[in-house]
Amino acid sequence: MTPPLDGFRIIEGSAFVAAPSGGMALAQLGADVIRFDQIGGGLDARRWPLTAEGESLYWAGLNKGKRSIAVDLRSERARELLTELIGIAGTFLTNFPARGWMSYSVLQQRRADLVMLTLTGNRDGSTALDYTVNAAMGFPLATGPVDSAEPVNHVLPAWDLICGQTAALGLLAADRRRILTGEGTLLSLALSDVALAAVAALGHVAEAQINGTERGRLGNDLYGAYGAEFTTGDGVRIYVAGISPNQWSSLLEATESTTAVSAIAETRGLDFGDEGQRFGARAEISAAIRPWIASRTIVEVASRFDERGVCWGRYQTFKQLVDDDPRCSVDSGFFREVDQPQIGRYLSPGSPLAFDGALAVEPTPAPRLGEHTEEILAEDLGLTTAEIGSLRASGTVV
C-alpha cells in the first residue's frame, strides 16, 4: 500500500533520543526524513552500545529509514544549503539551539509557511536531560524496595521517548493546520513539560494537592490494584496482574486460590470485586497464591496461565528477550532481518502502528553518516556535478 505519510518531508537536525526518535517514528510511516550532521558525526554518533569495531548500535537504532547528509556546519555555504533544503521540505525538527541561521525568523524568510518544532530541556530554554528531569518528578523516590530511602533511577529514558512521539504528533498537527489555513507554525516542546504532563495525567499532582498525601514505595506491587511478583518452583521470576474482573477471576481459578481468597475477603469484610480493596489486602492474597506457583515449573505455570487467560509476564534479560521471546522474532510479523551497513544483520522493527493488520513501511536500516549527501545535493537541491565536486573539494560536504 502507499505509505500513510508518503510525500511528507522533514529535515532533522538532532542528537540523543527525543528528536531522533520522533523523526524515526515519521520515517517508519513513510515520511522522507533527511537528517543532517556535522562531518564526522555529532554528539551521538559514537554513543554506546558499540560494536567491537566501534560502530554505534544506539545511533543505528534511532535513525532507521532516514536519509543522511553530512556537512561542515561551521561553513556559511553549508548553512545556506541546509536553509534551502529546509525551505524545500517545509518542515524542520531540531533540538539544536534555534538561533542565528537556525532561528524560525530567519528560516521563515525562505518559506513563509514553514513548520518548525524545537525541543528544549526546560520551558525557559535551560538544559535538561531525561535523567535530570526524572529526578524532579517524584518517581525515583517512589521506586524500589519498600524499606529503601535511596532514589532509584529508571534505565528506560521514558521522557525522551514520549517527547519524541509528542514531537511527531505536533508536526503532523501543524502540517494539517498548514493544509487547512496555509499558515506555518513554530512549535516548542520542553522535555520537562512532557514529564510534568504525564505526572499530572496519572493523578500524582492532584493526589499531592487534593489529598495532601505522598506516594510511598511499593516495591513491585501495583498501586491501587492487584499485581505481584512470584517465583516458580524452578526459580523463574514472573509478574501477574488482576485488574479487570476477568483477569482477577482467571488468576484465582488458574492458581486454585478462589476458596482461600474468598475466605480472606469474608474474614476482613472486604469486597474483592473492588480493585482498591484487593490492593489493600495484597499481602494476604499473594500468600494464598504463592504456594501454587512455587510448587510448579515455569513450563507448567505458563501452560496453565495461558490456557486460562491470566495476565502475566516473565522477567527476562535483553538477551533472553531476543533468544527466547517469540514476539521478538521475524515470525511475529513486526520484526524483519535488516542488513545494517558497517554493523551486520539483525532484527529491526517497523512502526508499532499496523495499518489494516500490516506494517505501514517495511523496516529499513539507518543510513551511513553522509550516505545520501550527493543524492540530496543533486536531486533535492538541483546542484550540478561540478558544483558538488567543488563543495567536496572545499570540505563543505563529504
N, C-alpha and C positions, 0 to 999 in steps of 0.2 A: 504494500500500500504506500501511498505518498506519505512521507513523514509529516506529522502534525505541525511541525514548525518549519517546514520547507519554505525557503525564501526569507526567513528571519535571520538577519545578520547582526553580529555583535563583535565589537572589538573589546578585548580584555587586557588590562594591564594590572597584574596581580602578583601576590605572593601568599604563601602559607595555605590556609584551609578554606576560609569563608568564601572569598571571591572566586578562587578556582573551582570550588565545589558547585557554586551557583552557575558558573559558566558551563561546567560539565553537565549539569542537570539539563540545561537547554540544548547542548550539543547532542545529548542522548535522545532528544526528541526531534532531532533533525535540523536544528539551527546551525548556521555556519558561524562558528566561533573562532576568531583569529586572536591568538594570544601573542603579545609582543614582549620580548625580554631583552635585557642587556646582552651584548655579545659575551659569550662565556657562561651565561646563566645569571639569574638573580639570586635573591636571598634564600630561595627554597630549592635551588637546583641540585643541591647535594645533601638534602635533609635525609636523615635515617628513616626507615631501614634502607641499607645499601646492599648491593650485591658484592660478591668478592672482588669484582672489578671496579667497584666504586660508583656504580650506577644507582640512582635514587629510585627505589620502588615507590616511595612516597610521591615523588613528582609524577611518575608514570601513572599512578593510581588516580590522581586528581585532575588529569588533563586528557583523558581518553576522548577521542572523537574530535579534537580541536585541530586547527592548523597553527603553525608556529612561524613567526618571523623574528629574526634576531638582528638588532640594530645597535649602534652606538648612541645611547640615549643622551650623551653629552654633546652630540653633534647637532647643530642647528638644522642641517639638511635632513637628518633622520627625524627630527621633531616635525619638520614640515611634511615629510612623507606620512607620518603617523596621523597628523592633523587631517590630511587629505583622506586617509584611509577611514578615519572615524567619521568624517563628513559623508563619505560614500555609503558606509554601513548605516549610519544614522542612530546607532545605539552603542553606548560605551559603559562598561562596567570596570570599576577600579577600586582598589584600596590603597593606591598611591596618593600622596598629598595632592589635592586638586588645586594647584596654584600654578602661576606662570602660564606656559603654553597649554597645560593640562586643566586649566580652570574652565568652568562652564561658560563664562562670559566670552572667553577667547575662542573656544571651540564652536560656540553658537554663531560666531561671525561667519564660519564656514557653512553651517547648516542651521537654519532658524528653528526647525522642528526637532532638534537634537534631543534624544532621550539619554540621560546620563545618570548613573547611580554611583554614589561614592560611599564606601564603607569606612567607618572610623571605629576607634575603640570605645570612646565615650561621646556623648552628645555634644560636649563642648569642644570636641576635636582632640582631646588629650589621649595619650597612648594607653592601650589596654590589650591584653591577650585573654584567651578563653580561661586560663588558669587564674589570672588575677581577678577577672570578673567573677568567676565562680566562687572565689574566696569570700566575696562580699554578699553572696546570695543566700547564705544560710545552709546550703546543702552539705558542705563538708563537716559542719558541726551537728548534722542530723544523720550522718552516715557512719557506719562502722559498728563495732561491738557495743552492746548496751553499757558495759562497765568502763568504757574508754572516754576520756575527756579530750583526746587529741583530734584535730581536724583530719579528715580523710578526703583527699582529692580524688576526683574521678579520673580514670585513664582515658575515657572517651571524651574528645573535645566537642561536647554536645552543643554548646552555644555557637561554636564556629559552624557546625553542620546545619543547625537550624537557621543561622544567619544566612548561609549560602542559599538555602531553599527560599527564605524570605526575599532575598535579593532577586532570585529568578522570578518569583511571583510578582515582585514590584516592577520588574522590567516588562513583563507581559501586560500588567495592568496599565502601565504608562504607554505602551505601544497601542493598546486598544483605545486609550484616550486620544492618542495622536490620530488614529484611523477615524475616530468619530468627530474630532474637532480640528484636526490639522495642527495642533499645538504640541510643542516639545515640553519636556519636563526635566527638572533637576531633582532627583530623589536623593535623600541622605538616609543612611541606616547605620545606627550605632550598635555595636556588639552588646554593650551593657543594656541597651533598651530591649534588645531581643530577649536577654535573660530576665530582665525585670517583667516583661510582658508574660513570660512563661510562669514566673513565680506568682504573679497576680492571678493568672488564669487557673492555676492549680489550687488557689484558695489560701496560699500562705500569707499574703498581705492582709486579707480580710480576717484571717484567723488571729493574727497578731493585734489588729486594731479592734475588732469587734469582741473577740473572746478574751483578749489580753493574755493569751497562752503562748508558750514556747514549745515548738515541736521537739520532742526528745528523740534519742536514738532508739531504734527498734531492732538493731541487728539486721537479719534478713527477713523479718516478719513484714507483712503487707499492711500498711496503715489503713485502718477503718474497714478491713475486710479479712478474709482468711487466706493466707498464703504462708507457706513454711518450707524450710529446708529439711530434708531427710537423707539418711544414708542406707543403702541397700545392704543385704547380707554379704555381698562380695565387695563392699567398700566403695560403691559408686554414689556420688552425691547428686541428688535431684531436687527439683523445686516443684511443688504442687500448689495450685490455686483453686479456690472455690468461691468465686464472686457471684456468678449468676446462679439461679436456683438449679438449673441443670448441672452446672459444674459441681455444685455443692453435693447434690444427691448422688451424682456419678462417683465422686470421690469416696463418699461413705460406703456406697454399695461395693465398689471395687476393693476397698480395704476391709470389708466385712465389719465396719465400725458403726453401723446405723444404730444398733441397740445401745452400745456403750455411750455414744454421743448423745442420744436421746435421754439417757439416764442423767447425764451431766446437765442438760438443759432443764430437766424436771427438778433435779435437786437444787439448782440455783435459781429456779423460777425465771428462766430465760427463754426467748423465742429465737431459735437459730435460723428462722426464716428471715431475720433481720441481720444483714451482714455486719452491722456495727456491734451487735451482741455476740456474733461469732468472734469478732476481733477481741472483745473483752475477755472471752474465755479461751483464747487461742492456745495457752499453755496446756490446759486440760484436754482440749481437743487433740492437740498434737500428741500428747501422751497416750491417748486412746488409739490413734492411727499408727504410731511409730512401730509397735511390735510386728504388725503385719508386713510392713515394708522391710524391717530389719531382718526378718526371717526368710526373705526371698532374694534371689539374684536379680540383677538388672534386667536380664532377659525375661524372667518371669513377671517382674513388675511392669516392664514396658508392654508386654503382650496383654496383660490384664487391663492396664490403663488405656491402651489404645482400643481394645475391644469394647470397653465401657464408656469411651468418650471423655476420659479425665483430662483436664487441662494441666499439663506438666511439661517439664523440660529437664534436660540433663546438663549438669555443669561439665564443661569441656574446654580444653585449651584451644588456641587458634589452630594448632596443627591437627588436633583431633577433629575440629570442625571440618578442615579440608580433607582429612583422610577418611573420616567415618560418617559424616552427616550427608545424607542424600540430597538435602536442599542445596548444598554447596557442590554441585556437580553439573555436568552438561546434560544429564538426564532430567534435571529439574525443569528445563526449558528456560531458565533465567540466565544461566551462565553459558559462555562459549569459550573454547580454547582459542586464545588470541596470541599471535606471534609479536611480541613487543620488541622493537629494534633495540639492539645492544644489551638486551636482558634475557630474552628467551620466550618460550611458550608457556603460558599459564592461564588459569581461569580468570575470566573477566565478565562482569555482569553488564546488562544493559540498564535502561531506566526501569525502576520498580513499577512504573505505571504500565499496565498492559492495555492495549487498545484492541478490542474485540478478541481478547484472550491471547494476544501475541505481543512480542516486543515491537515497539514503535520503530526502532532502528537497530540493526544488527550491531553488536559491540565491535568497536574498532580500537586499535591501540592508540596510545598517546603519541604525538609526533616526536621525532628527534628535535632537539633545540635548533631552531632555524631551518627545519626541513623544508618549509614551504616559502622561504624568503623569495627566491627567484620567481616562483609561480605567482605569488601575491603582487610582486612588483610589476610583473608583466601583464597578468590577466586582470588584476583588480585595479591597479593604478595606471596601466597602459604604458609603462616605460619600455623603451626600445632596448635591444641587446647592448648597444653601445652605452646607453645611459646606465644600465645595470652594471656593466663592466667597469664604468667609471666609479660608481658607488662602491664596488668591491675593492677597487684599487686604492681608494682613499680610506678604506676601513670603516666606512659608514654602515655597511651591512656585511654579513657573511652568508 
